[in-house]
Amino acid sequence: MLDLLNQHRTVRKYTDQKIDPELLTKLLESACRASNTGNMQAYSIIVTTDTEIKKQLAPAHFNQPMIAQAPVVLTFCADFNLFTKWCEQRQANPGYDNFQSFIASAIDTLLAAQTFCIAAESVGLGICYLGTTTYNAREIIDTLQLPKLVVPVTTITVGYPDGLPEQTDRLPLNAVVHTETYHEFSSNEIDAIYSEKEHSEFYKQFVLENQKETLAQVFTDIRYSKVNNEFFSDKFLTVLKEQGFLK
């Protein structure tokens, strides 16, 4: 299993081979065995295989081609709708229309999503997380007809890989693992942590193509700018209010 986890790749191109419905069901069952808060399973997984619905979802994901190409698109949603209605039908007073409940539900949703991905990769499938889900959550809500107290958190495309892409780099372990208490980094330590990334030919070319002086500037000025982060933050907060998780 450790070897499998260490071989993870992001797969954005898929063959035409369909995923057997029985296999998909088993993978979803595995996902739903993931740890979750209070065993409430406050999440939903929307399985999309219909070509037309995938076309409707594509603009929300900035028309990334894997949405249309992948045989299966999974939208993982934080969901307190079902649990709330069950409470109401059992003479219990639910209190899950708040930010704390959304956070708990979102964590559980991502645990289920990652468990699905590990299970999928174990049987030879490829997966790709789409970080665009929270950017355009309202559009996804409308397309998938999600009710109040249901908010999409992440989307995963899954299928049989068309070729095996290179693994993406990772920071050294000491960049993210702290012993006992948090270790604040010195300037020299930061230089050492990012040295391999900054000196790789791939990222050097990345900087040139984006006409920047440093790799960090590519992230701050182009890929994840302050302007865009604030815009999509406001947009997502509006969705949380509209869906009943914020007063």
N, C-alpha and C positions, 0 to 999 in steps of 0.2 A: 504493500500500500504506500509506503514512503517513497518508493521508486516512482510509482504512478503520480503522486503529488508533485514530485520534483520534475516531472516531465510535462507539466501543464503548458499548453500553448493556447493563444487566442486564435480561434479559427474563424475567418471571415468569408471563406469560399467553400461551397458544399457541392457534392455530386447530386445527381438527380435521384439517387436512391431514397426511397421513402423509409420512414421509421415505422416498424411494425407496431400497430396500435397496442398489442399486448405488451410489447417491450416498453413502450411509452408509459403505459399504466403502471408497470412494475417500478419504473424510475420515479414516477410521481409518488407512488406508495413509499419508496425509500426516502424521498424528500420530506414527506409528512411524518417520518419518524424522528426528525430533527428535534433537538431541545427547544422548548418554548416556555414562555412565562405562564406559570400557573396551570399548565396543560390546557390552556384555553384555545390554542391554535387560532389566534386572531389574525389570520391571513387568508387570502384567496389566490389561486393560480388560474389565470385565463389562458387557455390553450387555443392558439390560432393556427389553423392550417388552411383556411379558406383564402384563395388567391385575392378575392375582392376585398376582404377585410384587411389583409396584409397591405394591400395598396392604400387603403384608408389610413392605416397606421404609419405608413412610411414617412409622410411629411412631418409628423411629430418627432421622428428620429432623423430629421434633416436628410431624408431620402438615402440613407446609407443602403447600399445594394443588398446587403445580407438579409434585410427584412423581407424583400421580395424573393430572394433566392433560397433561403433556408426552408426546409420542409415544415418546420415547426417554430413558431414564435411563442414564447411564454412571457406573460406579463404578471409579475409577482406583486400583489397588492396588500398593503396594510388594511385589515378588515375587521372592524368591530360591529359591523351591521348585523351579522348572523347572531353573534353572542348576545348583543343587546336585545334583539328581538326574542331570543330564547328566555332571557331574564324576565322580560316583560310578560311573556306568556306563563311564567312560573311564579307570578306575584312577587318578583324581586325588583328592586329599584336600581337600574344600572347607572353607573357614573363614569362612562367611558368616552364622553364627548369633550375631551380635553387633550392638551399637548402631551402630558405624561403617558396617556394611553396610546397616543399615536407613536411615540418613541418606542414604547414596549412592543407594540405591534410591528413597527418597522424593523426592529432588531430580529424578532421572530421570523419575519418575512425573509430577511436576508440569510438567516440560518437555513431556512428551507431551500432557498435558492442555491446556496453554496453546496448543500448536501445533494441537491439534484445534479449539479454540475460534476461533482466528484463521481456520483453514480454513473452519469452519462459517459464520462471519460473512461470509466473502468470497462465499458463494453464497446469501446472503439469510436464513440461519437465525439464530435468537436463542438465546442461552445464558444459564445462570445457575449460578454456582458455589454449592455448599452447604457452608458451614463446619461443618455439624453432623456430618460424617462421622467425625471423630476423637472427637467427644463420645460417640458410641454405636457405636464400632467393633465391640464384641462382638456386638451385635444384628445388625449388617450381616454380620459373619462367619458367624453362624449361618444367616441367611436365604440367603446366597449360597454357603454350604457351602465356605468358604475353608479350605484346609489350612494346616499349619504353614509358617512363613516367608512368609506372605501376609497383608498388613494393608492395609485400605482407608485411603486418604489424603485423597481428595477425591471429590466427586460432582458431576456436571454434568447438568443437564436441558437438552434441546435440542429445538427445534421451530420452526415458522414463527410469527413474532410476531403476536399479536392486538393490534394497535396498537403505536405506537412510544413507549415511555416517555421521560421526560426523562433527560438525562445526569446522573449524580451528580457532585458537585463533586470537585475534587482540590486538594491543597495546592499552593502555588507551587513551582516547580522547586528553588529554593534551600533548600527544607525537606528535600529528600531527596538532592540531588546535592552532593557535597563535592569540592573540587579538591585533588588531591595527598594531603592528609591530612584527617582528620575535623575539622570546625569545630564547636566547642562553642558553643551558642547563649546569648546574653545574654537577660535578661528582656525587654528591649525588642524584640529580634529575635523571641522567641516570641510576644509580643503581635502583632507585625506579621504573622507567618506565619499565625496563626489568626484574624486580624481579619475577613477576608471571611466565613469560615465562621460565626463567632460573631455577626456582624451580619446574616446573611441571614434573611429572614422565615421561611423553612422551619425553620431550627434554633432561632430564637426561639420558634416555636410548639412545637417538639419539647421544649424546656426547660419550657415552661408545662404541656404535657400530662403530663409526668413529674413535675411539682411539685418541680423542683429550682431551685437558684439559678444554676448555671452549666452549660454544655454538657458540660464535663469530668465533672461529677458524674453526668450521665446515663450516661456510659460506665463510671465507676468503681463506681457504686452500683447500676445496673440492668442495663445491657447486658452488661458483661463484668466482673463483680464479682470480688474476690479470692476469696471463698468458692466461687463457681462455677468459677473458674479452677483452684483447688487441687483441687476435687472431680473435675473432668474430667481433670486431670493425673494424679491417682492412678489413675483408671479406665483411662486410656490406657496408663500404664506397666504396669498389670496385664495388659492385652491384649498388649503387646510381650513380656512374660515368657511368657505362655501360648502365643503364636505362635512362640516360639523365638528372638527377637531380643535378649533380655536374660537373663542368667544369674540 
